[in-house]
Amino acid sequence: MKFSLPIVFAFLGIAIAAPVQPQSAESAKRSEAQSPDILYNNQAGWGKRSEAQSPDILYNNQAGWGKRSEKQSPDILYNNQAGWGKRSEKQSPDILYNNQAGWGKRKD
């Protein structure tokens, strides 16, 4: 009897406690309009605001995660067809670039 009394009170407390309504996943998500600076789940997957809204941030372009195009920002890394690289050796002979053999500097 001594041992069952605390257990009975515990179950009674659980039964009397106010039920908690779980928050639905849809109501928990904030929209981009509510919080434009946070990551949000866009159609392509997780991404930040569009390049039109924030041209200096990473965005999910068709090729994958990348920065602005080389035409817009020639000094930044961009996702070219060969993969991540900087401008071509012809444009910038002193920087690392992704050549066919892999990452390297210009030939001597």
C-alpha positions as CSV (number, residue, x, y, z in Angstrom):
1,M,0.0,0.0,0.0
2,K,2.9,2.4,0.8
3,F,4.4,1.9,-2.6
4,S,1.2,2.1,-4.6
5,L,0.0,5.4,-3.2
6,P,2.7,7.5,-4.9
7,I,2.0,5.7,-8.2
8,V,-1.7,6.4,-7.9
9,F,-1.0,10.1,-7.2
10,A,1.3,10.2,-10.2
11,F,-1.3,8.8,-12.6
12,L,-3.9,11.0,-11.1
13,G,-1.7,14.1,-11.7
14,I,-1.1,13.0,-15.3
15,A,-4.8,12.5,-15.9
16,I,-5.8,15.9,-14.5
17,A,-3.0,17.9,-16.2
18,A,-4.2,20.1,-19.0
19,P,-3.7,18.4,-22.4
20,V,-1.1,20.1,-24.6
21,Q,-2.0,20.6,-28.2
22,P,0.9,19.8,-30.5
23,Q,1.8,22.5,-32.9
24,S,1.4,21.4,-36.5
25,A,4.5,21.5,-38.7
26,E,2.8,23.8,-41.2
27,S,2.0,26.5,-38.6
28,A,5.5,26.3,-37.1
29,K,7.2,27.3,-40.4
30,R,7.7,31.0,-41.0
31,S,7.3,32.2,-44.5
32,E,10.0,34.2,-46.3
33,A,7.7,37.2,-46.0
34,Q,7.7,36.9,-42.2
35,S,11.5,36.3,-41.9
36,P,13.3,37.1,-45.2
37,D,16.8,36.7,-43.7
38,I,16.4,33.1,-42.6
39,L,16.8,29.9,-44.6
40,Y,13.5,28.7,-45.9
41,N,12.4,25.7,-47.8
42,N,11.8,26.8,-51.4
43,Q,10.7,24.5,-54.2
44,A,14.2,23.6,-55.1
45,G,15.1,22.8,-51.5
46,W,16.7,24.8,-48.8
47,G,17.8,28.2,-50.0
48,K,18.0,31.8,-49.1
49,R,16.2,34.7,-50.8
50,S,16.4,34.9,-54.6
51,E,19.4,36.5,-56.3
52,A,17.1,39.4,-57.4
53,Q,16.4,40.2,-53.7
54,S,19.9,39.6,-52.4
55,P,22.5,39.4,-55.1
56,D,25.4,39.0,-52.7
57,I,24.2,35.8,-51.0
58,L,24.5,32.2,-52.0
59,Y,21.4,31.0,-53.8
60,N,20.3,27.8,-55.3
61,N,20.7,28.2,-59.0
62,Q,19.8,25.5,-61.6
63,A,23.3,24.0,-61.5
64,G,23.3,23.8,-57.7
65,W,24.6,26.1,-55.0
66,G,26.5,29.0,-56.5
67,K,27.1,32.7,-56.4
68,R,26.3,35.2,-59.0
69,S,27.4,34.4,-62.5
70,E,30.9,35.2,-63.7
71,K,29.4,37.9,-65.9
72,Q,28.0,39.7,-62.9
73,S,30.9,39.1,-60.5
74,P,34.0,37.9,-62.3
75,D,36.1,37.8,-59.1
76,I,34.1,35.3,-57.1
77,L,33.9,31.6,-57.2
78,Y,31.1,30.4,-59.5
79,N,29.8,27.0,-60.6
80,N,31.1,26.5,-64.1
81,Q,30.4,23.5,-66.3
82,A,33.6,21.8,-65.1
83,G,32.7,22.4,-61.4
84,W,33.7,25.0,-58.9
85,G,36.4,27.3,-60.2
86,K,37.5,30.8,-60.7
87,R,37.9,32.6,-64.0
88,S,39.7,30.9,-66.8
89,E,43.5,31.0,-67.0
90,K,43.2,33.3,-70.0
91,Q,41.2,35.8,-68.0
92,S,43.4,35.5,-64.8
93,P,46.6,33.6,-65.3
94,D,47.8,34.0,-61.7
95,I,44.9,32.4,-59.9
96,L,44.0,28.8,-59.3
97,Y,41.5,27.5,-61.8
98,N,39.9,24.2,-62.6
99,N,41.7,22.9,-65.6
100,Q,41.0,19.5,-67.3
101,A,43.6,17.8,-65.2
102,G,42.1,19.2,-61.9
103,W,42.9,22.2,-59.7
104,G,46.2,23.8,-60.6
105,K,48.1,26.9,-61.5
106,R,49.2,27.9,-65.0
107,K,51.9,26.0,-66.7
108,D,55.4,27.3,-66.5
